[in-house]
């Protein structure tokens, strides 16, 4: 298996750690030369991709790749790899499978009701509308090339260094109360485990929600993290009194419970952190 990861960050690094022992070659991309240098210092075969131009080295890696993981987010101009001059016209002779990391934000707001992969997309935010467009573009390319495509719709990502425990330690955790509000989340270790499983899976892929078993109010997560640390949780703040950034406030404009039965049934994947309790314990 020869894998190229476009957009090497927190989630894709977890996938790389899981799958690397099974790879013949691994190439990863980053936007800046500084990050490319850091990744090379870590022993990775890193290439620069600025979202605009394919270098000869990246073009050659793509020509040889059997598997492609796309983690780089789209913007107003679309998916950065698909729009790069020359990519869509490349033969990609060895490519068998593409994994695309998307978001459960594509479902929009459902008033707290359950959604699954058969639910219609109804994105609210610009960033989620861009994800829907990117999903569609990758589906078009995969169909034209007879390449197997897996779309992974990720919920709120947390893990070591990016959890309620870290926020409590830093003094930045808040318990914001909005009655009826729930959020969905996924531990980064399960992103690594599930997507690595999919890339190695022998059967066809699909669109999969990648989220844990228990959507819940965000304040519950902070309270549980405080109990693990043995500290008092921060005071409750009512949503209408909370000082939130426009992006932070936008998250509270979407309320849904996202189901994950499909990925369990199709891939036989067993979540390592089926709820935030196991996930936070692994961050402690």
KADAUR-V794958 format. One record per run of one state. SS is the DSSP state (hx for helix, st for strand, lp for the rest). FROM is the first residue (numbers start at 1). LEN is the number of residues. If there is no record, write none. Layout:
# KADAUR-V794958
[[SS | FROM | LEN] [SS | FROM | LEN]]
This chain:
# KADAUR-V794958
[[lp | 1 | 1] [st | 2 | 5] [lp | 7 | 3] [hx | 10 | 13] [lp | 23 | 2] [st | 25 | 6] [lp | 31 | 2] [hx | 33 | 9] [lp | 42 | 3] [st | 45 | 4] [lp | 49 | 7] [hx | 56 | 9] [lp | 65 | 2] [st | 67 | 4] [lp | 71 | 4] [st | 75 | 1] [lp | 76 | 2] [st | 78 | 1] [lp | 79 | 1] [hx | 80 | 4] [lp | 84 | 13] [st | 97 | 7] [hx | 104 | 4] [lp | 108 | 6] [st | 114 | 2] [lp | 116 | 10] [hx | 126 | 20] [lp | 146 | 2] [st | 148 | 7] [lp | 155 | 1] [st | 156 | 4] [lp | 160 | 2] [st | 162 | 1] [lp | 163 | 1] [hx | 164 | 7] [lp | 171 | 4] [st | 175 | 3] [lp | 178 | 5] [st | 183 | 1] [lp | 184 | 1] [st | 185 | 3] [hx | 188 | 13] [lp | 201 | 6] [st | 207 | 4] [lp | 211 | 5] [st | 216 | 1] [lp | 217 | 1] [hx | 218 | 12] [lp | 230 | 6] [st | 236 | 3] [hx | 239 | 3] [lp | 242 | 4] [hx | 246 | 6] [lp | 252 | 5] [st | 257 | 2] [lp | 259 | 2] [hx | 261 | 7] [lp | 268 | 8] [hx | 276 | 8] [lp | 284 | 1]]
